[in-house]
Amino acid sequence: MMSRVLFVFVALAASMPAWAQTPVVTLKAADQIGAAVLSPRGDRIAAAVGKDRVAVWSLPDGKLLRELTFPERPIAALFAPSDQIIIALAGGVIEFRSIATGEAVRRIEAGVRQSVLAVSADGRLLATSQMAEIRLWDASGKLLRTVSHELGATATLAFSPDGTLLASAGYDANVHFWDVSTGQRKASVRDQVLASFAISFTADGRNLIIGGASGAIEIADVQTGAIARRLRTEKHAVSSLSLSADGRSIGATYFDVDGMARPAPLVVWELASGRVVNRVTPPGAPPMTAGFAADGRLLYATAKGQEMTVWVLGTGAPSAGRN
Amino acid sequence: MSQMRLSRRDLLERCAVFGALVTLPMCDIESVSAFWSQAEVRKPTPPNDLGPFYKKRAPDTRMLRTKGDPGMPLAVSGRIIDTRGEAVPDATVEIWHTDHGGHYDLAGYRFRAKVPLDAKGGYQFDTIMPGHYPDRVCQHVHYLVTAPGHKPLITQLYFATDPVFEGDPDKNFSKDPLVESRELVRPVTIAGDPKTMFAAVSFELCLERR
């Protein structure tokens, strides 16, 4: 059985073109690198460093743009849509930090133990979560409303492209769609039996792409919550999903539930057909984040200790250069 | 002498309709004070993380281990009660844990069950001692307990014999940062004869009323 698995792996590796997996740059930090996130255009990457910092590098040159220090450990951080601001959740406070100056341009007291963070595409709405409770904020820091899962903690949150819906995935294996303007639950995905860790609306906002512990990529109808399609299931769990700018491809990173530091794959799917466009297993460490650059190529990062490598995964399309 | 005993619901309803000052003369002070002294006699079981690997639709069973499963056989028993000490026999008790190697079954339902209760809220299940795994310090069994009229309880059972506690769970329970309460670390009794030795643990769960 093992030899068959090895044979399949070798066969896949041998069939990959040379551009399938190319390191862009290796970044070194002063302390242990934790979670990382790519900017929406793929020209920057931010990573948690040590207990209280977020470092931001430019790509592809790997220049350290800023190291932001927080009074408490940042639980979550992401780029504002402009790429110029890091929004971080640390010690119950949402801080908007300018990458250019390092200064806090805005602070929102979100409440203790808030742990999940999402921002809408236009940057006007934010959502945080503490256990099952989800808080919805406007960018000025006004609490708009509070909604809640039935059980357990919220795993991840995402706004629809037009900002009218918030999707929440809970560790209770349910996904809900919330009307942002009223706080009403519009629909729920209840057909799943395992929790989802990553969600992404399709470009038209009609469907939600869902991945999690089952290893499956599922596409749910936003209006009804029904699972409309299932893509092929991997043996690992999905850790992140990234939609291409044209909405046609989805990149999924995976992790091994029996050891998060073990190697795991990254798979690019063509959404319309469900075809696997590319599949790689980075050497040594699992992919920790992925994102499509403006030219359509998929960037992803792996980290070990104080070192993070950013890779580019070709799609076969000619490169149009970076914005 | 017969004595009118009010249930908590009766008392609350009368208070709601007439107001507490009107209600009090309708029954003697002794019965009211006795009622309140009995009302909340138990502390709810401390909650603990649901974790990322809960799986819906687990099978109804109390026998989770099968012949040949590696690991120390484990028998867990207890009762589901509420904060008044009353049995909650209509509760649903879901449990899940890793195998001996520290692996959660995500594809199937090994070591996952909906455990039946008896008329007194008692439960018991036979399984194996869960393993350790790299991203979690302690051996543990997850519980999700739901019951009509009660708040859901999500918690975990830990074992005083876990090597992580180095024989002193009072001092070392927080070596796993997710073990937020010493109360969840339960004593383990070794029972049976040398050929059928098993670990036995008692874990009573107390639910809060809504």
Boltz contact constraints between the chains, C-beta under 6 A:
constraints:
  - contact:
      token1: [A, 151]
      token2: [B, 152]
      max_distance: 6.0
  - contact:
      token1: [A, 152]
      token2: [B, 50]
      max_distance: 6.0
  - contact:
      token1: [A, 152]
      token2: [B, 154]
      max_distance: 6.0
  - contact:
      token1: [A, 171]
      token2: [B, 50]
      max_distance: 6.0
  - contact:
      token1: [A, 171]
      token2: [B, 52]
      max_distance: 6.0
  - contact:
      token1: [A, 173]
      token2: [B, 56]
      max_distance: 6.0
  - contact:
      token1: [A, 193]
      token2: [B, 55]
      max_distance: 6.0
  - contact:
      token1: [A, 193]
      token2: [B, 56]
      max_distance: 6.0
  - contact:
      token1: [A, 193]
      token2: [B, 57]
      max_distance: 6.0
  - contact:
      token1: [A, 194]
      token2: [B, 55]
      max_distance: 6.0
  - contact:
      token1: [A, 195]
      token2: [B, 52]
      max_distance: 6.0
  - contact:
      token1: [A, 213]
      token2: [B, 53]
      max_distance: 6.0
  - contact:
      token1: [A, 213]
      token2: [B, 106]
      max_distance: 6.0
  - contact:
      token1: [A, 258]
      token2: [B, 103]
      max_distance: 6.0
  - contact:
      token1: [A, 259]
      token2: [B, 134]
      max_distance: 6.0
  - contact:
      token1: [A, 260]
      token2: [B, 135]
      max_distance: 6.0
